[in-house]
């Protein structure tokens, strides 16, 4: 790799300390507007950059990668998920892809737990009532929700975030159930007192709260289909802080409207920033604007990882967070 500074293009505005450090180390083009780049702007970026630093809002598909110049050698994504990047197309062009895993685990688990609490206890509805000026005061039957202590939590995807959610859930008296491609390590399962379900369908029919924590891949697209969502108990709640595409949003909205599912807490959506009206209009849904990873500490750690990945790659070494071929 050349010892001259690589030309790095950021597609979004990053924390100022990260941008400043990147300007010191690399020939870095910033995006002060923080508006997502248009398709034309993305095409220009891949034609001129040595390193592209995209985010989840950028669709780096095969068509875009095909238009990249030969100088583009690294896509250093600012984020954990890589479902917005066509990994096979990047590999075919000899472009390395990195991400920023591990640093957002606790932040996302915090928001997941917040939604697990907020939906059954009707926190958002209560806030709206308190602000409306219509609250008539305490009542024995006012704003009744459901306790979570003693309930069963079903985690879909027991990776880092799933395990962090499970640890929090145990502190609130929830029993942990999970569905994963394979069981977690026996010591972890024993620590969490977790019950493994090889059949997702069987688990969905038996738990009180479902937390979606698996990545979005071709295998998990609409994993929670209408058929599977229909298996949930009428008193059950769904929380999704993973990716919107994992859940059939149209089916979810229908089942929530019919009260076939008691409620939902969502932080992610299939076509962000658009949120289906069928979900926005329901009182039994708590909606967040994709803030699962939105902490100052997390963003700074993400930026540090991007810098290390770029510098390591440009120095001629394998970056620590290279997305492995097994993810293809």
N, C-alpha and C positions, 0 to 999 in steps of 0.2 A: 504494500500500500504506500502511496506517495506520502512524504513527510510534510507536504504543504497542507494548509488548513483545508478541510473538506467544506464544500458548499452545502450548508444545511438549511432546509426550508421548513419553518413551522407553519402548520395550517391553522392553528388557533393561538390565542394569547395564553401564555403560561405565567406562573408567578414571576414577578420581576427579578427576584434573586436568581431564579433559574435562567431566565433570559439573559441576564447580565453575565453569568458564568459561561453560558453558551456563546455569547458574543466574544468573550475573552479567548475561548478555546478554539472556536470554529468561525468560518465565514458564514454567519447566521443571518437569515432573512426572517424578520419578525412579522406578526400579523397584529398590529395595534388595534384594529377594529374589532377583533374577536368574532367577526362574522365568518361563518363557515365559507370556505372557498367554493366558488362556482365550479362547474365541471370544466369550463375552459381554463380557469385558473389552476385547477388541479393538473390538467394536461400540461400546462406550461411549467408547472413545478416539477413534474416527473421528467420533463425534457431537459431541465437545466440543473437539477439538484444531484449532488453525490449521495446525499442522505435526505430522505423525506421523513418528517416527524408528524404523522397524522394522528387523529383521535377517532373515537367511535363514530363521530358524525361524518367522517369521510369514507366514501365507498371506493375502496381501492380494488376494483374488480379486474377481471382478465383483460377487458377492453382498454382500461386505463393503463395497465401494466404493459400492454402491447405497444403503447405509444411512448413508453419511457425511452430516454436516451441511453446509450451504452454506458454512460458514466454513472447511472443510478445503481449503486451496489448495496444499499442498506435502506430498509424501511424500519425505522425505530419508533414503533407505535407508543404513544403516550396513553397507556391503559392496559388492563389485564386481558380483556377479551380480544380475540383476533378474527371474529366472524365477519368483520367488515373488510377483511383482506383476503383476496384469493391466493391462498398459500401455494396451491399447485402451480398457478401461473407464475408466481414469484420464483418458485424453485426452478421452473423450466427456463427462466431467464437468468438464473444464477444470482438472484437477489436474495440476500439474507434478510430475515424478518426477526425482530426482537419485540418484546413487550415488557411490562412492568409488574410481574406477578408478586403476590405475597404481601404487598404493603397496604392493601385496602381491605384485608380480611376483617380486622376488628371493626373498622368503620362501617362496612356493609352489614356485618352481623348486628351492630348497634341499631341501625335503621330497621333491619328485619325484626328485631325484638320489639322495637317501638311500635311497628305495625301489628305485631302479634298481640300487643297490649291494647292498641288504639281501637282496633276493629270490634272485638267482643265487648269492650267497655264503652263504645260509642263516643270516643273522645272528640272526634271532629264534629259530630252532631251536637255535642254538649257545648263546644266552643262557639258554634254558630248560634245556638240558642242564647247563650250568655251575651253575645254581642248584639242580638236582634232587638233587645229591649222588651221582648215578649215573655221573658222568664218570670214565672209567678212565685218563685221560691221553692224551697225543698218540699218534696212530696214523697210519701211512702212508695208510690208506684211511678214516680217520675224518672225518666231516662234509664229504665232498667236494662242492664246488659247481662253478660255472663262472666263468671269468674274463670280464670284460666288454670288456677291451681287444681291439680288432680286430673286435668285433661290430657289427652294424647296428642302429641305433635308428630306429624309425619313429614320428614325432610326428604325432598326429592333432590338427590345429589349430595353425597357426604364427602365433599372435598374440604379444603381449608375453611371456606366460609360456612359450609354445612356443619362442620365440627364446632366452629366458634358459636354458631347459633345454638347448637345442642347444649353447649356448656352454659350459656346464658339461660336457656330454657329450664335446665335442671334447677337453677337457682330460684326459679319462679314456681317450682313444684310440678312442672310438666313431665310426663313420661315420654321418652324419646323413641320414635320408630323411624326407620329410614329405608329408602330404596336407592340402590346404587348398582353400578355394573357388577361389582363384587363386594363382599363384606369388607369392612375396615379391619385393621389389625385387631386381634382379639383383646389386647390390652386396652386399646382405645374403646372398643365396644364395652368392655367391662367397666372402664372408668365412667362412661356416659350411661351405663345401664341401658344400652340401646338395643332395640329389637330390629333385626334385619328382615326385610321382606324382598324376596327375589321377584315376586309378582307385584308390580305397581298397582294393578287393579285391586288386589286383595287389600293392600294397605290403604288405598283411598277410601274404601268402603268402611274402614274401621276407626279412622282417626278423627279428631275434632278440629284440628287445624292443620292445613297443608302449607308448608313453606317450600317454595321453588328456589333452589340454589345450584342448579346444574348449568353448565355453559350452553350457549346456543351453537349447535352443529347441525349438519344434515340429519343426524340421527335423532336429535331432540326437537327439531322443528315441529310445533304443534304436538309435542309429547303429551300435553294435557289437552286432548281432543274433546269434542262434545261428548263422545261416548264415555271417555274416562271421567270427565267432570261430572257426568250424570250419576256416576257411582258414589259420589260424595253424599254424606248424610245431609239432611235438610238443616240441621243445626250446626253444620261445619263452616269453617272460614278458610279462605285461600289468601296467601300472602306471596307476592312475587317481587323479588329484588334482583333477579337474574337477568333475563332478557325477555322482552315482550313476546318475541316470536315463539317462545316455548309453550305459550298458552294460546288456545283458540279464543281470541278476545270476543268475537261475535257470539260464540256459544256461551262464554262466561257471562256476558251482559244479559243474554236471554235467561239463563238459569238464575242469575241474581234477581232479575225483574220478576221472575215467577216464584221467588223465594224457595227455589229448589236448593240453592246454596244461601246460607244465612248472610254472608257478607264477604268483602274482599278488601285487601290493602295492597295497593300497587305503586311501585316506584319506576316501572319500566313499561314501555309500550312498543308495539310493532312498527309504527310509523312516526316515531318522534320527530318533531314536537306535537304532532297531531294525536289527540286522545279521542277515541270514538264517543260520539254523543250518548250512545247507549250506556256507557260507563259514567260519563260526566253527570248525567241526569239522575243517577241513583243515590238515594240517601244512605244506603248501606254499604257504600264504597268509600274508602279513604284513598285519595289520590295525591301522590307526591311527584315533584318534577325531576326525577332521576337524580336524587341527592345521596344515594347510598354511599358513594365514595367521596362526598363533598366535605372534606375537612382540610384545613390549612396544612396540617401535618402530613396528611396523605398525599396531597398534591406536591408538596416539596419532596417527599420521598420518591414519588413517581418521576419527577424531574431529575433527581439525582441518578436514578436508574437509567434514564434515557442518556444522560451525559456519559455515564460509565460505559454503557453499551456502544455509543458512538466512538468514544475515545479508544476503547479496547479494540474495536473492529478496525479503526483507522491505523492503529499501531500494528496491525497484522495478526491479531489473535482472535480466537473465538469469543464473541461477547457472552457474558454470563447468562443473559436471558434470551439466547437464541431460541426461537420457536422450533421445537424438534420435529423431525419428519413424521413422527408417530401421530402428530396432531392433524396431519393431512387427511 
